[in-house]
Amino acid sequence: MIVLATVVVTLAAALHVGIFVMESVAWARPAVWRRFGVADQASADTTRPLAYNQGFYNLFLAIGAVIGLILFGVGLHAAGLALIYFTMASMLAASVVLVTSGRGYVRPALIQGTLPLIGIVLMLFS
């Protein structure tokens, strides 16, 4: 079960790296900002600094999860688990906050929150 939990936590981290790339690196592309519900280029230009900043939050969560997995893998189980749980719970909490932003954000919230939730559950049972 720990192998499956590790895979899911890794996938959650990878998803958040992908979100970082979209928000902080590729925001200027219309296909990217449209995916986030931005209506036009002027709005994308206005929101670019916000997206850039938010992308780094996602990257930091992914890095935290990976460091937690590494710590766990080298035998520092308590520290690794604490970091994994913290980052997965933060990802999950961010998805809950996203849902409270409006009904149009349910799908993105499910995408963002499902892997961390599964990761937490699998870690608890492994």
ROLOPA-12033 format. One record per residue (C-alpha): x, y negated, z negated; residue in one letter. Coordinates in steps of 0.5 Angstrom, whole numbers, plus 500, padded with zeros to 3 digits. Layout:
ROLOPA-12033
+-----+-----+-----+------+
:   X :   Y :   Z : rest :
+-----+-----+-----+------+
:   X :   Y :   Z :    A :
...
+-----+-----+-----+------+
end
This chain:
ROLOPA-12033
+-----+-----+-----+------+
:   X :   Y :   Z : rest :
+-----+-----+-----+------+
: 500 : 500 : 500 :    M :
: 506 : 495 : 499 :    I :
: 508 : 496 : 506 :    V :
: 501 : 494 : 508 :    L :
: 501 : 488 : 503 :    A :
: 508 : 486 : 506 :    T :
: 506 : 486 : 513 :    V :
: 499 : 482 : 511 :    V :
: 503 : 477 : 507 :    V :
: 508 : 476 : 513 :    T :
: 503 : 475 : 518 :    L :
: 500 : 470 : 514 :    A :
: 506 : 466 : 514 :    A :
: 507 : 467 : 521 :    A :
: 500 : 464 : 522 :    L :
: 502 : 458 : 518 :    H :
: 509 : 457 : 522 :    V :
: 504 : 457 : 528 :    G :
: 500 : 452 : 525 :    I :
: 506 : 448 : 524 :    F :
: 508 : 448 : 531 :    V :
: 502 : 446 : 533 :    M :
: 501 : 440 : 528 :    E :
: 508 : 438 : 528 :    S :
: 511 : 440 : 534 :    V :
: 506 : 440 : 540 :    A :
: 501 : 435 : 537 :    W :
: 502 : 431 : 544 :    A :
: 499 : 436 : 548 :    R :
: 492 : 436 : 550 :    P :
: 490 : 443 : 549 :    A :
: 493 : 443 : 542 :    V :
: 489 : 437 : 539 :    W :
: 483 : 439 : 542 :    R :
: 484 : 445 : 539 :    R :
: 483 : 441 : 532 :    F :
: 477 : 438 : 534 :    G :
: 480 : 431 : 537 :    V :
: 476 : 428 : 542 :    A :
: 481 : 424 : 546 :    D :
: 488 : 421 : 547 :    Q :
: 488 : 415 : 543 :    A :
: 485 : 419 : 537 :    S :
: 491 : 424 : 538 :    A :
: 496 : 418 : 538 :    D :
: 492 : 415 : 531 :    T :
: 492 : 422 : 528 :    T :
: 499 : 424 : 530 :    R :
: 503 : 422 : 523 :    P :
: 497 : 426 : 519 :    L :
: 498 : 432 : 523 :    A :
: 506 : 432 : 523 :    Y :
: 505 : 431 : 515 :    N :
: 500 : 437 : 515 :    Q :
: 504 : 441 : 519 :    G :
: 510 : 441 : 514 :    F :
: 505 : 443 : 509 :    Y :
: 504 : 449 : 513 :    N :
: 511 : 451 : 514 :    L :
: 513 : 450 : 507 :    F :
: 507 : 455 : 505 :    L :
: 510 : 460 : 510 :    A :
: 517 : 459 : 507 :    I :
: 515 : 460 : 500 :    G :
: 511 : 467 : 502 :    A :
: 518 : 469 : 506 :    V :
: 522 : 467 : 500 :    I :
: 517 : 471 : 495 :    G :
: 518 : 477 : 500 :    L :
: 525 : 477 : 500 :    I :
: 526 : 476 : 492 :    L :
: 521 : 482 : 492 :    F :
: 525 : 486 : 497 :    G :
: 531 : 485 : 493 :    V :
: 529 : 487 : 486 :    G :
: 526 : 481 : 483 :    L :
: 519 : 483 : 483 :    H :
: 516 : 478 : 478 :    A :
: 519 : 472 : 481 :    A :
: 517 : 475 : 488 :    G :
: 510 : 476 : 486 :    L :
: 509 : 470 : 483 :    A :
: 512 : 466 : 489 :    L :
: 507 : 471 : 494 :    I :
: 501 : 470 : 490 :    Y :
: 502 : 462 : 489 :    F :
: 503 : 461 : 497 :    T :
: 497 : 466 : 498 :    M :
: 493 : 463 : 493 :    A :
: 495 : 456 : 496 :    S :
: 493 : 458 : 503 :    M :
: 487 : 461 : 501 :    L :
: 485 : 454 : 497 :    A :
: 487 : 450 : 503 :    A :
: 482 : 454 : 507 :    S :
: 476 : 453 : 502 :    V :
: 478 : 446 : 502 :    V :
: 477 : 446 : 510 :    L :
: 470 : 449 : 509 :    V :
: 468 : 443 : 505 :    T :
: 470 : 438 : 510 :    S :
: 464 : 440 : 515 :    G :
: 460 : 446 : 518 :    R :
: 465 : 446 : 524 :    G :
: 471 : 448 : 520 :    Y :
: 468 : 455 : 518 :    V :
: 472 : 458 : 524 :    R :
: 478 : 455 : 523 :    P :
: 478 : 456 : 515 :    A :
: 476 : 464 : 516 :    L :
: 482 : 464 : 521 :    I :
: 487 : 460 : 516 :    Q :
: 484 : 464 : 509 :    G :
: 483 : 471 : 511 :    T :
: 490 : 474 : 511 :    L :
: 492 : 470 : 505 :    P :
: 486 : 473 : 502 :    L :
: 487 : 480 : 504 :    I :
: 495 : 479 : 502 :    G :
: 493 : 478 : 495 :    I :
: 488 : 484 : 494 :    V :
: 493 : 488 : 497 :    L :
: 499 : 486 : 493 :    M :
: 494 : 487 : 487 :    L :
: 492 : 494 : 488 :    F :
: 500 : 496 : 490 :    S :
+-----+-----+-----+------+
end
